[in-house]
Amino acid sequence: MGLPIPDETLLAFTGYVVFKGHLSLAPAFAAALGGSLCGITFSYTLGRKFGLPLIHRYGKYLRIREEHLVKAHAWFARVGHWSLTLGYFVAGVRHLTAFSAGMSRVEYPQFALFAYSGGILWVSTFIGVGYFLGDRWESVQQNISHYFLAAAIAAAALLVLGLAWRKWHQTTPRP
């Protein structure tokens, strides 16, 4: 939720700069991890303090009902904590999962265990990608961007089709 540059690109570039010898690995890793953990903790805190009041006040405009909240809380209690770890690898999702965890009243120690371990994996992965790819990281990044764009377009198309299918089945009379 900071710079208008994908975080993964920034971390891969950081790994590349470490590869080139312009940065030391330990301070670069610590700075990236510190920023990441501060951001996700801020999102968790916002969800904890303001999430439910916002949903109760404005949820009706988004068609969010109380049973949706009950289902969301149950899902988070069952498997949602893993979304804190794995959500790091989906741009934009990491902050939504942290906000949802705060809103679902996930206790801070459990939040920290799953979110911070996800942060360590995420920072390690992308700094490692930039470091180990070395001078090839830019060409690989461009190729990956094309695949991510195609995947995002496909996901959006599937979402639209799913919503259209759902709407069609809701309006179709049942025998």
BELKA-V366506 format. One line per field, one symbol per residue. ss: DSSP state (H for helix, E for strand, L for the rest). burial: I if it has 24 or more other C-alpha atoms within 12 Angstrom, else O. A space follows every 10 residues. Layout:
BEGIN
ss->???
burial->???
END
This chain:
BEGIN
ss->LLLLLLHHHH HHHHHHHHHH LLLLHHHHHH HHHHHHHHHH HHHHHHHHHH HHHHHHHHHH HHLLLHHHHH HHHHHHHHHH HHHHHHHHHL LLHHHHHHHH HHHLLLLHHH HHHHHHHHHH HHHHHHHHHH HHHHHHHHHH HHHHHHHHHH HHHHHHHHHH HHHHHHHHHH HLLLL
burial->OOOOOOIIII IIIIIIIIIO OOOOIOOIIO OIIOOIIOII IIIIIIIIOO IIOOIOOOOO OOOOOOOOOO OIOOOIOOOI IIIIIIIIIO OOOIIIIIII IIIIIIOOOO IIOIIIIIII IIIIIIIIII IOIIOOIOOO IOOOOOOOOO OOOOOOOOOO OOOOOOOOOO OOOOO
END
